[in-house]
Amino acid sequence: MKACVRSVLTDGFTEAIRDTLWGHIYLTPGIAALTRSAPFMRLFRIFQLGPVYRVYPGATHTRASHSVGVYHLGKRLLENLVERGAEEWITPEGAISFLCACLLHDLGHFPYTHSLKELSLKSHEKRTGEIILAEPVRSLLAAAGADPGLTAAIVDTSLPENGREPLFYRRLLSGALDPDKLDYLNRDARFCGVPYGAQDVDFILSRLHPHPVRGVDIESRGIPSVESVLFSKYLMYRTVYWHRQVRSATAMIKKALSGFLDSGTIAPEELYDLDDQSLFTLIKSPLAGAVREGRLYSAWAEFPYAEEQHGRLRDLRGRSAFEKELAGKLRKAGVPVGEGELIIDIPEPVSFETGLFVRDERRYFAESSSAFQSETVNAFVKSLYTVRVFTAPVHDEKLQSLPEFPGGLFEGPFRPA
């Protein structure tokens, strides 16, 4: 068993892809065939960071390049874990299925980053599972030596588990030090030209140990690596992912799409297989056109997020009602804000995973010797959440001359953006 698992991770990887970040990445002919399938080719037409290139022009890397990177780090991770005993509970077919799950984990991802995430649509993980179990991917997976059902179950956690092997792989693909996070932090930082996301992957992999239920445990010497990932993720959200211009573009696309879905003009099924180009072809509206041409709304006002005050705005329809009410107040104050010219933006929930078990300290990371206790991580999240009011630029001058923010919708400090 040990020899079989190890050989399946080393033999037959004869096809190379040259990656900007990781250099040569090797695949078997069967796995390489998956990268030439129509569902995977769509990922070449989706920017990994959607509208971020408006702020960081180098951020034009794709979901496909990220997916290949996740496959590469997933393979390195599994090889290390097999050397440390994971071969006791994994199978050769399971190992290949995990590598394919890493490669295909974003097959169902929507275009334009998370503009569609808050809408009433299937999750991209569920959509990925459906694509994996359908042709042509299903047959390509079988030809590559993978189990399509296991591959789908690793990505889509709503699918039933069959034994402990799927649970082990799920923990590897989604956790505090998973290959997805290690690739996107490094890759996004490289293409944005910022220093925040760089991680010492070699050292991280050397500090991990397999566990059949938890996926991986870490040595206390690896605690600084977890801290680095947490702080890097925080800085990337603060400076890149949730930059105010990125949030403006995201909010505008979301507003346009929600209007089409509510009116029945567009059915949810029409959105699932789009790429960046076809998204703009489908949603022909002034808002979408403005985003495509770079005419983004201005951040007029900002508020620190408070659940008791702003939690009710997480519902898109309720938020729309508040937008109309605020627009009405502005018109009374002499600012002629028209329909669709004001958008309230609340970032989607984000988590900072700290569930790793520190084996030599015999306790979980949040209770370990790390300086990053639960209170610190919660402070990260709190500082990131900002409620913004975006408006059409034509109203900038009049809005900036208002003596105060029109009351009734928000309480607390008002920060002109």
Buried (B, 14 or more C-beta within 10 A) or exposed (E): EEEEBBEBBEEBBEBEBEBEBBEEBBBBEBBBBBBEBEBBEBBEBBBBBBBBBBBBEEBEBBBBBBBBBBBBBBBBBBBBBBEEEBBEBBBBBBBBBBBBBBBBBBBBBBBBBBBBBBBEBBBBBBBBBBBBBEEEBBEBBEEBBBBBBBBBBBBBBEBEBEEEBBBBBBBBBBBBBBBBBBBBBBBBBBBBEBEBBEBBBEEBBEBBBBBBEBBBBBBBEBBBBBBBBBBBBBBBBBBBBBBBBBBBBBBBBBBBBBBBBBEEEBEEEBBBBBBBEBBBEBBEBEBBBBBBEEEBBBBBBBBBBBEEBBEEBEEBEEBBEBBEEBBEBBEEBEBEBEEBBBBBBBBEEBEBBBEBBBBEBEEBBBEBEBEBBEEBBEEBBEEBBBBBBBBBBEBEEBBEEBEEBBEEBBEEEBEEB
